[in-house]
Amino acid sequence: MINPSNPRDGWKPRLRRWEASLYLRVVYGLDVAPATLAKYASVGGGPAFQKVGRVPLYPTEELDTWALKRLGRLRRSTSDKDEEPET
């Protein structure tokens, strides 16, 4: 069962595609359809996954990494620059 105070609790360590889609929606608010994850698995750009026979399994750590990268950094205004200045 999903814990509302910590939505990352209660998930299996590896998720099938439809579960990964649900995980991304519940934990990060990202609507990524299972078909979109399948497309990313074919052409690239999606979260890393493992295969057990024909079944793709998405480690929750990989989903977390991919989602955070996709969301980007927090901003204080629309005029914030996309990249951090080099030092």
C-alpha positions in Angstrom: 0.0 0.0 0.0 1.2 3.5 -0.8 2.0 5.7 2.2 0.5 9.2 1.5 3.1 10.9 3.8 5.9 9.3 1.8 4.7 8.2 -1.7 8.0 6.3 -2.3 7.2 3.8 0.4 5.4 0.5 -0.4 6.6 0.0 -4.0 8.4 -3.1 -5.1 12.1 -2.6 -6.0 11.5 -3.3 -9.7 8.3 -2.4 -11.5 6.6 -3.5 -14.7 5.9 -0.8 -17.3 2.4 0.0 -16.1 3.5 0.1 -12.5 6.4 2.4 -13.5 4.0 4.7 -15.2 1.8 4.8 -12.0 4.9 5.3 -9.8 6.0 8.3 -11.9 2.5 9.8 -11.6 2.1 9.2 -7.9 5.6 10.1 -6.7 6.5 12.9 -9.1 3.3 14.0 -10.8 4.7 13.0 -14.2 2.1 11.6 -16.6 4.2 9.1 -18.7 2.0 6.5 -20.3 3.2 2.9 -20.4 3.2 3.2 -24.3 5.6 6.2 -23.9 7.9 4.2 -21.7 7.8 1.4 -24.4 8.8 4.0 -27.0 11.6 5.3 -24.9 12.8 1.7 -24.4 13.0 1.4 -28.2 14.5 4.8 -29.2 16.2 5.9 -26.0 15.7 8.8 -23.6 13.7 7.0 -21.0 14.6 5.5 -17.6 17.0 2.5 -17.5 15.4 -0.9 -17.2 16.3 -4.6 -17.0 14.7 -7.4 -18.9 13.6 -10.8 -17.5 12.8 -12.7 -20.6 10.4 -10.4 -22.5 9.4 -8.4 -19.4 11.0 -5.0 -18.8 11.5 -4.1 -15.2 12.3 -0.6 -14.0 14.3 -0.3 -10.8 12.7 2.4 -8.6 16.1 4.1 -8.2 16.4 4.5 -11.9 12.9 5.9 -12.1 13.8 8.4 -9.4 17.0 9.5 -11.2 15.2 9.9 -14.5 12.3 11.8 -13.1 14.5 14.2 -11.1 16.6 14.8 -14.2 13.5 15.4 -16.3 12.0 17.8 -13.7 15.2 19.9 -13.5 16.2 22.2 -10.7 13.9 24.3 -8.7 13.6 27.9 -9.8 12.6 31.1 -8.1 11.4 32.9 -11.2 11.0 32.5 -15.0 14.1 34.6 -15.5 16.4 32.1 -13.8 19.0 30.8 -16.2 18.9 27.2 -17.3 22.5 26.5 -16.4 24.6 27.3 -13.4 27.4 29.7 -14.1 30.9 28.2 -14.4 33.4 29.0 -11.7 
